[in-house]
Amino acid sequence: MPNVQACRKCKRLFNAFGEALYCPQCMQESESKLVEVKDYLWDKKIASMHEISQACDVSIDQLKEWLREERLSLADGATELLCEKCGQPILTGRYCAECKDKMLTDLKSVTPKKEMKVVSVTKPARDRERMRFLDSH
């Protein structure tokens, strides 16, 4: 169900679907800038955030947002991006691999496990090669 909210960038009101934070126009501009940054990096291979910001006319905050969203990745050895949980340097995203694994393990330990059993039905020989179904009762 759509709800009206103000765009984070331009402050115009728009019908937001899901978790949209930007109006369609700002979203399109952002996507165009991301393509421009990726093209720049394709040609340049390695560049600092400051250099990319200058060359592509995009803010460092926007670059960091794309890194956190895993839409861009830092080069090996970069230390500008840190895991939000433990503070280790990471190349993209919000968490390092160890913290992601730990959170996944913790989540699995608190979610109820639903037992699944395989139901096998005896069929004539010609039907034995057919698909079997899982019963979740």
N, C-alpha and C positions, 0 to 999 in steps of 0.2 A: 504494500500500500504506500503510495507516495506521500511524502510530507514536505512542506515548504521549509526551506532553511536558507541561511545566508552563505554564500560562497566564501571559503576561507581566504581566498586571494583578493577578489574584486568586491566582495560584500554584497553583490547583487543577489536577490532572492531567486530561487529556482526550485522545481519539484525534484526532490532527492529520492532516488530509489535505492534501497539497501543502505549501504554505509557511505554513500557518495559525500565527499567533502567539498568538491569543486563543481561549479556550474559547467555545463557542456562546453562552452567557449573556452574557459580557462583550462579544462581538461585537454581539449584539442591542442591548445598552445603548449601545454606541458609535454604532451606526447611528441609534438613537433620538435621541441627543444631536446628531448631525450634522444630522438633520432639524430639530430645535429651533433650532440655530444658523442654518441656511438660512432658516427661517421668520422668525427675528429679523432677519436681514439683509434679507429681502424687504421687511419693514415699515420698517426703519430706513434702508435703502439703504447708508449708510456708518457704520462704527463702528470704534473702535480694538480691538486684540486684548484689551487690559485690560477695556474696556467689555463686550465679548462674553463674556469669561471670567466677569465678575461677574454679568451678566444671565442667562446660561445655565448657570451653575455647571459650567463646563468649564475644564480647565487650559489655560494658554497652550501648554504642551508638546503637548497634544492638538491644539490649533488649528494649531500648526506642522506636526505630523504630517500633518494633512489637507491643508495647503498643499503639502507635499512630495509627497503622493500625488496632487496635482492634483484634489482633491475640493472645494477652496475656492480662491479667488483673491483677492489683495489689490487694493485700488483703485489706479488710476494714481497714480504719484507716491510710493507707499509704499516704504520702504527697509528694512523689517524682515527681508526674506528675500533672501539672497544666493546667487548661483551657487556651487556647491561646487567648481567648477574655476577660475574666474577672479575671483570675488568681486563681480561686477556685481550691482546690485539687480535682482531678478526679481519677478514677481507670483504665480507658482505653479510647482510642480515642484522639480527639483533643479538644473537647468542652464539657462543662458540659451540663446536661439535659436542664437547663433553657436557656442557650445561643442557644442550638440547636432549642428549641421551638421558641425562639424569631426570629432566622434567618429564620425558616420555615414560620412563620407568616409574616415576612417582605417580603419574596419571593412571598408568595401567594398574598400579597397586590399589587405587581407590575406586576404580570402576568395577561394577559387578560383572562377573563372568557368566555368560549365558552358555549353558552346556548344549552342545549340538551333537546329535547322534545320527549316524547314517542309517537310512532305512533302505533295506535291500528287499526287493520283491523277486521271487522266483518266476522267471519267465521262460518261455520256450527258447531253445538254443538260438534261433534266429534273432531273438530280441535281447540276448545277453550282452551284445555289444553296444546297446543303446545307453543313453545318459541315465545316471542315477540322480536322485534328489536328496537334499538334506532336510531333515525334519528338525525344526527348532523348538519343539514342544518339550 
